[in-house]
Amino acid sequence: MKKSFYVIIILLLALSSARAEEDLFAKARKRMVEADLKGRDITDPAVLSVMGKVPRQLFVARELQKSAYNDHPLPIAEGQTISQPYIVALMTQVLKLKPTEKVLEIGTGSGYQAAVLAEITDKVYTIEIRKPLAEEASVRLKELGYKDVKIKNADGYFGWEEYAPFDAIIVTAAANHIPPPLIKQLKDGGRLIIPLGSTTYYQTLTLVTKIKGDDLRVEHITSVAFVPMTGEVQKKR
């Protein structure tokens, strides 16, 4: 009986500690939204709501969770990074994604951007070239309730023709050109956002709107620094 009592006390203390930790993360998320997103140029109510909801700390290693809501990238496995919250929000806002639209992500990473997209639409497709990251992200997203997100371990350069055409495509790795298959798999009126330029230094976050066929409208958003896209894209320099 005495042993059971101590076990109950330990469990209650652990539960209390977990709740206190989650409260801290919730406050950090709120601060991030107010200061780093609203405080800059993120104005889309849906994007702000989503960024204040998705638990970014669960997409990084335990030892980095206290930094999860600071406005800078964090390292993840395979030498990759999770983008800073502002850039995630900006890329999502620029796409102007609607709940009924289908979106393809190139570069799943830890799955954070896919989770953000999945809060807006249930038609999220994401490709990751590194198998360990694809497998880990798949498990993580399912555990967090994002069971409709479809993940593929493949070279994102070629897109995902099986589910094309897409209303929007988001590329979360730097490339020195836009992969032609991605333009082909974009609907007329569809939008593609990509960090375009030098894969060694800095890039320009570029929004491409497919007017019709090969007719494209290109807009430059801001300067960014992403890890390079790998695979077929490296052969096309």
C-alpha positions in Angstrom: 0.0 0.0 0.0 2.8 2.4 1.0 4.7 1.6 -2.3 1.5 2.3 -4.3 1.1 5.6 -2.6 4.6 6.8 -3.5 4.1 5.6 -7.1 0.9 7.8 -7.3 2.7 10.8 -5.9 5.5 10.4 -8.4 3.0 10.1 -11.2 1.2 13.2 -10.0 4.4 15.2 -9.8 5.4 14.1 -13.3 2.0 15.1 -14.6 2.3 18.5 -12.9 5.7 19.1 -14.3 4.6 18.2 -17.8 1.7 20.6 -17.6 4.0 23.4 -16.3 6.3 22.7 -19.2 3.5 22.8 -21.7 2.3 26.1 -20.2 5.8 27.5 -20.8 5.8 26.4 -24.4 2.3 27.9 -24.9 3.5 31.2 -23.6 6.6 31.0 -25.9 4.3 30.3 -28.9 2.1 33.3 -28.0 5.2 35.6 -27.7 6.5 34.3 -31.0 3.3 35.1 -32.8 3.0 38.5 -31.3 6.6 39.7 -31.5 8.2 37.7 -34.4 5.2 37.3 -36.7 2.6 40.0 -36.0 5.5 42.3 -35.1 6.8 42.0 -38.7 4.5 41.5 -41.7 2.6 38.3 -41.0 -1.1 39.4 -41.2 -3.0 36.4 -42.4 -5.3 35.3 -39.5 -5.3 31.7 -40.5 -1.4 31.6 -40.6 -1.2 33.4 -37.3 -3.7 30.9 -35.7 -1.8 27.9 -37.0 1.6 29.2 -35.9 0.2 29.7 -32.4 -1.1 26.1 -32.4 1.5 23.7 -33.8 3.9 22.5 -31.1 7.3 23.4 -32.8 9.2 21.9 -29.8 8.1 18.4 -30.8 9.8 18.7 -34.1 13.3 19.2 -32.6 15.6 17.3 -30.3 14.8 17.4 -26.6 17.9 19.4 -25.8 16.8 22.1 -28.3 13.2 22.4 -27.2 13.8 25.5 -25.0 14.9 27.3 -28.2 12.0 26.1 -30.3 10.2 29.5 -30.4 13.2 31.7 -30.9 13.2 33.2 -34.4 16.1 31.3 -36.0 16.6 27.9 -37.6 17.5 24.9 -35.5 19.5 21.8 -36.5 17.8 18.5 -37.0 19.1 15.1 -38.1 21.1 14.4 -41.4 22.7 17.9 -41.3 19.5 19.6 -42.1 17.6 22.4 -40.3 14.1 23.4 -39.3 13.4 26.9 -40.7 12.9 29.9 -38.4 9.2 30.4 -37.5 9.0 33.7 -39.4 10.1 32.1 -42.7 7.7 29.2 -42.2 4.9 31.7 -41.6 6.0 33.9 -44.5 6.1 31.1 -47.1 2.8 29.8 -45.9 1.2 33.3 -46.1 2.6 34.0 -49.5 1.0 30.8 -50.9 -2.5 32.0 -49.9 -3.6 28.4 -49.4 -7.3 27.6 -49.2 -8.8 24.7 -47.2 -9.9 22.9 -50.4 -6.5 23.2 -52.2 -3.9 20.5 -52.7 -0.3 21.4 -51.7 3.0 19.6 -52.4 6.1 20.2 -50.1 9.6 19.4 -51.3 11.8 18.8 -48.3 9.9 17.3 -45.4 12.7 17.6 -42.9 11.3 17.1 -39.4 7.7 17.6 -40.6 7.0 21.0 -39.1 6.1 22.9 -42.3 3.9 19.9 -43.3 2.1 20.2 -40.0 1.5 23.9 -40.5 0.1 23.3 -44.0 -2.1 20.4 -42.7 -3.8 22.8 -40.3 -5.0 24.7 -43.3 -5.8 21.9 -45.7 -6.1 18.1 -45.4 -4.5 17.7 -48.9 -0.8 17.8 -48.0 1.8 15.8 -49.9 5.4 16.0 -48.9 8.7 14.5 -50.3 11.9 13.9 -48.4 15.0 12.6 -50.2 16.7 11.4 -46.9 15.1 8.2 -45.8 15.7 8.5 -42.1 14.1 12.0 -42.1 11.1 10.7 -44.1 10.6 7.8 -41.7 10.9 9.9 -38.6 8.6 12.6 -39.9 6.0 10.1 -40.9 5.9 8.6 -37.4 5.9 12.1 -35.7 3.1 13.5 -37.9 0.9 10.4 -37.3 1.5 10.6 -33.5 0.5 14.3 -33.5 -2.7 13.5 -35.4 -1.7 14.6 -38.9 -2.7 11.3 -40.4 -3.9 12.6 -43.7 -0.4 13.9 -44.7 1.1 11.7 -47.4 4.9 11.3 -47.2 7.2 9.9 -49.9 10.9 9.1 -49.7 12.1 10.3 -53.1 13.9 13.1 -55.0 11.6 16.1 -54.9 13.1 17.4 -58.1 10.6 15.2 -60.0 7.6 16.1 -57.9 4.8 13.6 -57.2 3.1 13.1 -60.6 0.6 10.6 -59.2 -1.2 13.3 -57.3 -0.6 16.2 -59.7 -1.7 18.8 -60.5 -1.2 20.8 -57.4 -2.7 24.2 -56.4 0.5 25.1 -54.6 4.1 23.8 -54.2 6.5 24.8 -51.5 10.2 24.1 -51.8 12.0 24.2 -48.4 15.6 23.8 -49.8 17.7 26.1 -52.0 18.0 25.5 -55.7 19.8 27.4 -58.5 16.8 26.9 -60.8 13.2 25.9 -60.7 12.8 22.1 -61.4 10.7 21.9 -64.6 8.7 18.9 -63.4 7.3 21.1 -60.5 6.1 23.8 -63.0 4.5 21.0 -65.1 2.7 19.6 -62.0 1.3 23.0 -61.0 -2.2 23.9 -62.0 -2.9 27.0 -64.1 -3.3 29.7 -61.4 -1.2 27.6 -59.0 1.6 29.1 -56.9 5.2 27.8 -56.2 7.5 29.3 -53.6 11.2 28.5 -53.6 14.5 29.8 -52.3 16.2 30.5 -55.6 19.9 31.4 -56.2 23.3 30.3 -54.9 23.0 27.1 -52.9 26.2 28.0 -51.0 25.4 31.5 -49.8 22.1 33.3 -50.0 19.0 33.0 -52.1 15.9 35.0 -53.0 12.6 33.7 -51.8 10.7 33.6 -55.1 7.0 33.2 -55.8 6.1 31.8 -59.2 2.5 31.9 -60.4 1.6 29.7 -63.3 -0.8 31.9 -65.4 -1.4 29.3 -68.1 0.9 26.7 -69.7 4.4 28.2 -69.8 3.3 31.7 -69.0 4.7 32.5 -65.5 4.7 35.5 -63.2 7.7 35.8 -61.0 7.9 37.8 -57.8 10.8 38.3 -55.5 9.9 38.2 -51.8 13.0 38.5 -49.6 16.5 37.3 -49.1 16.9 34.0 -47.3 19.5 31.3 -46.5 18.4 27.7 -46.9 20.3 24.4 -46.9 20.8 23.2 -50.5 18.4 20.9 -52.4 20.1 17.6 -53.3 19.6 14.9 -55.9 18.9 15.6 -59.6 19.0 19.4 -59.1 22.7 19.2 -58.5 23.3 17.7 -62.0 21.5 20.6 -63.7 23.9 23.4 -62.8 
